[in-house]
Amino acid sequence: MRLRYTTPRSVLVIILSVAGGLPGVDSATATQGLSQIIDRLQVKYARTKSLAADFTQVYRAPGSKSLWEDGRLVFSRPRRMRWEYETPEKKLLISNGKHLFFYIPGDRQVVRSKVTEASDLRAAFAFMLGEFDIRRHFSSIELTRLESPLDAGNLVLRFIPRKPHPNFAELIIEVIPPSLQLRRITVREAGGGRSDFLLTKVRENLPVDEALFSFVPPPGVEIVEEPN
């Protein structure tokens, strides 16, 4: 099977962590504002039942060309998701809440893994729709000026996981005020690589067809279990 790029195994509880401050805002005000933003994010995504969006995924690594892919995604509680890649190659990644299926039609092969053990980074996004405590899972959460926002006026936050991971170093999240709707999620790897997920046409809490999270391998397609 052709692997597009390596992603860390245990980033399966994902939300936030950052460093810096807002331009033109004193530290005390920034600290108070950050605490309120974290509280609002906690409430917003605890109440989110489903999320759909168009996405562009960009992977960059030292010494390598950038990889660009586009498609559509759908999340739904609990831990269900569908990533449907359209360009440059059709791919499909589905989670039914328990198992993750990654299918590339050209390979005639499906890689199956448990959601709680999956190495695929995209599995982490399903946990945005689960129960989580942002402050408990991240040791540092800050507004940052180290990353420019895609759109002027957006907030950019950097999150450092409480438990160090050999590959996953930090998470960058860009949200649109005042709704705090997701615009970008960036995962930085310890080795210097980064994956940027740029979201557009985000829709929240719309009815979702449960059939989207069911995967039946086409005839003749091999199912391979991802090694632990």
C-alpha positions as CSV (number, residue, x, y, z in Angstrom):
1,M,0.0,0.0,0.0
2,R,1.2,3.5,-0.8
3,L,1.4,5.6,2.3
4,R,1.2,9.3,1.6
5,Y,2.9,10.5,4.8
6,T,3.5,9.4,8.3
7,T,1.2,10.6,11.1
8,P,1.7,10.2,14.9
9,R,-0.2,7.4,16.7
10,S,-1.6,8.8,19.9
11,V,-2.9,12.3,19.1
12,L,-6.4,10.8,19.6
13,V,-7.6,13.4,22.2
14,I,-7.2,16.7,20.3
15,I,-8.1,20.3,21.0
16,L,-5.6,23.1,21.9
17,S,-2.4,24.8,23.2
18,V,-0.4,28.1,22.2
19,A,2.3,30.8,23.0
20,G,2.4,34.5,22.6
21,G,-0.1,37.3,22.9
22,L,-2.5,39.5,20.9
23,P,-0.9,42.6,19.3
24,G,-1.9,45.8,21.1
25,V,-3.2,44.0,24.2
26,D,-1.5,44.0,27.6
27,S,-0.6,40.7,29.2
28,A,-3.2,40.9,32.0
29,T,-6.0,41.6,29.5
30,A,-4.7,38.9,27.1
31,T,-4.6,36.3,29.9
32,Q,-8.2,37.2,31.0
33,G,-9.3,37.1,27.3
34,L,-7.6,33.8,26.7
35,S,-9.3,32.2,29.7
36,Q,-12.7,33.3,28.3
37,I,-11.8,31.9,24.9
38,I,-10.9,28.5,26.3
39,D,-14.1,28.4,28.3
40,R,-16.2,29.3,25.2
41,L,-14.4,26.7,23.1
42,Q,-15.1,24.1,25.8
43,V,-18.8,24.9,25.8
44,K,-19.1,25.3,22.0
45,Y,-17.6,22.0,21.0
46,A,-19.2,20.1,23.9
47,R,-22.5,21.1,22.4
48,T,-21.5,20.4,18.8
49,K,-23.3,17.2,17.6
50,S,-22.1,17.3,14.0
51,L,-19.8,19.3,11.7
52,A,-19.3,19.3,7.9
53,A,-16.8,21.2,5.8
54,D,-14.8,21.4,2.7
55,F,-11.1,21.0,3.4
56,T,-7.6,21.5,1.9
57,Q,-4.9,19.5,3.5
58,V,-1.3,20.6,3.1
59,Y,1.6,18.5,4.4
60,R,5.1,20.0,4.6
61,A,8.3,18.4,5.8
62,P,12.0,19.5,5.7
63,G,13.6,18.7,2.4
64,S,10.3,17.6,0.8
65,K,7.8,19.2,-1.6
66,S,4.5,20.3,-0.1
67,L,1.6,17.9,-0.7
68,W,-1.8,19.4,-1.4
69,E,-5.1,17.5,-1.2
70,D,-8.8,18.6,-1.3
71,G,-12.1,17.1,-0.3
72,R,-15.0,17.1,2.1
73,L,-15.4,15.9,5.7
74,V,-18.2,15.1,8.0
75,F,-18.0,14.5,11.8
76,S,-20.7,13.2,14.1
77,R,-20.9,12.1,17.7
78,P,-19.7,9.7,19.0
79,R,-16.3,9.6,17.2
80,R,-17.7,9.1,13.7
81,M,-16.2,10.8,10.7
82,R,-15.9,10.7,6.9
83,W,-13.0,12.2,4.9
84,E,-13.7,12.0,1.2
85,Y,-10.7,13.1,-0.9
86,E,-11.3,14.3,-4.4
87,T,-8.0,15.7,-5.7
88,P,-5.3,14.9,-6.7
89,E,-6.4,11.3,-5.9
90,K,-9.6,9.8,-4.7
91,K,-9.3,8.4,-1.1
92,L,-11.8,7.6,1.6
93,L,-11.3,7.5,5.4
94,I,-14.3,6.5,7.6
95,S,-14.7,6.0,11.3
96,N,-17.9,4.3,12.6
97,G,-16.9,5.2,16.2
98,K,-15.1,1.9,16.8
99,H,-13.0,1.2,13.7
100,L,-11.2,3.3,11.2
101,F,-11.1,2.3,7.5
102,F,-8.7,3.9,5.1
103,Y,-9.3,3.1,1.4
104,I,-7.5,4.1,-1.7
105,P,-9.3,2.7,-4.7
106,G,-6.1,2.5,-6.8
107,D,-4.5,0.2,-4.2
108,R,-7.4,-2.2,-4.0
109,Q,-6.7,-2.4,-0.2
110,V,-8.4,-1.2,3.0
111,V,-6.4,-0.6,6.2
112,R,-8.6,-1.2,9.3
113,S,-7.7,-0.2,12.8
114,K,-9.4,0.6,16.1
115,V,-10.1,4.3,16.6
116,T,-8.4,4.3,19.9
117,E,-5.2,2.8,18.4
118,A,-5.2,4.4,15.0
119,S,-1.9,6.0,13.9
120,D,-3.7,8.2,11.3
121,L,-3.8,11.8,12.4
122,R,-7.2,12.4,11.0
123,A,-8.7,10.0,13.7
124,A,-8.0,12.7,16.2
125,F,-10.5,15.1,14.8
126,A,-13.4,12.9,15.7
127,F,-12.7,13.7,19.3
128,M,-13.7,17.3,18.8
129,L,-17.2,16.0,19.1
130,G,-16.6,14.0,22.2
131,E,-16.3,15.0,25.9
132,F,-13.0,16.6,26.8
133,D,-11.4,18.9,29.2
134,I,-9.1,21.3,27.3
135,R,-7.1,22.3,30.3
136,R,-6.6,18.7,31.4
137,H,-5.2,17.5,28.1
138,F,-2.9,20.5,27.4
139,S,-0.2,21.9,29.6
140,S,0.0,25.2,27.7
141,I,-2.7,27.1,25.9
142,E,-1.8,30.5,24.5
143,L,-2.7,33.1,21.9
144,T,0.2,33.3,19.5
145,R,1.8,35.7,17.1
146,L,4.1,33.0,15.7
147,E,1.5,32.0,13.2
148,S,-0.2,34.5,11.0
149,P,-4.0,34.0,10.6
150,L,-5.4,33.0,7.2
151,D,-7.9,35.8,7.5
152,A,-7.4,39.1,9.2
153,G,-9.0,39.3,12.6
154,N,-9.0,35.6,13.3
155,L,-7.7,34.2,16.6
156,V,-4.7,31.8,16.5
157,L,-4.1,29.5,19.4
158,R,-1.2,27.1,20.1
159,F,-1.6,24.0,22.3
160,I,1.1,21.9,23.9
161,P,0.0,18.4,25.0
162,R,0.4,17.6,28.7
163,K,2.0,14.2,27.9
164,P,5.0,14.5,25.5
165,H,4.8,12.4,22.4
166,P,7.8,11.3,20.2
167,N,6.1,12.7,17.0
168,F,3.4,15.1,18.0
169,A,4.8,18.4,19.3
170,E,2.0,20.9,19.2
171,L,-1.4,21.9,17.8
172,I,-2.3,25.2,16.2
173,I,-6.0,26.2,15.9
174,E,-7.4,29.2,14.1
175,V,-11.0,30.3,14.9
176,I,-13.2,33.0,13.5
177,P,-14.6,35.4,16.2
178,P,-17.1,35.8,17.6
179,S,-18.5,32.4,16.8
180,L,-15.1,30.6,17.3
181,Q,-15.9,28.5,14.2
182,L,-12.9,26.5,13.0
183,R,-10.9,27.9,10.1
184,R,-7.6,25.9,10.4
185,I,-6.1,23.1,12.4
186,T,-2.3,22.6,12.2
187,V,-0.4,19.7,13.7
188,R,3.3,20.0,14.1
189,E,5.4,16.9,14.4
190,A,8.5,16.6,16.5
191,G,10.6,15.9,13.4
192,G,9.7,19.2,11.8
193,G,6.8,18.1,9.6
194,R,3.4,19.8,9.7
195,S,-0.1,19.1,8.5
196,D,-2.4,22.1,7.8
197,F,-6.2,21.4,7.5
198,L,-7.8,24.5,6.0
199,L,-11.6,24.5,6.4
200,T,-14.3,26.3,4.4
201,K,-18.1,26.1,4.2
202,V,-18.2,24.9,7.8
203,R,-21.7,23.7,8.8
204,E,-22.5,22.8,12.4
205,N,-25.3,20.7,14.0
206,L,-27.0,19.7,10.8
207,P,-28.8,16.4,10.3
208,V,-26.3,13.7,9.2
209,D,-27.1,10.5,7.2
210,E,-25.8,7.6,9.4
211,A,-24.9,5.7,6.2
212,L,-22.0,8.0,5.7
213,F,-20.1,6.3,8.5
214,S,-20.7,2.7,7.3
215,F,-18.0,1.1,5.1
216,V,-18.5,-2.0,3.0
217,P,-15.3,-3.0,1.0
218,P,-15.9,-3.3,-2.7
219,P,-15.6,-6.9,-4.1
220,G,-12.0,-8.0,-4.4
221,V,-10.6,-5.4,-2.1
222,E,-8.3,-6.8,0.6
223,I,-8.7,-5.8,4.3
224,V,-5.5,-5.3,6.2
225,E,-5.3,-4.8,9.9
226,E,-3.0,-2.0,11.0
227,P,-0.2,-3.3,13.2
228,N,-0.2,-2.2,16.8
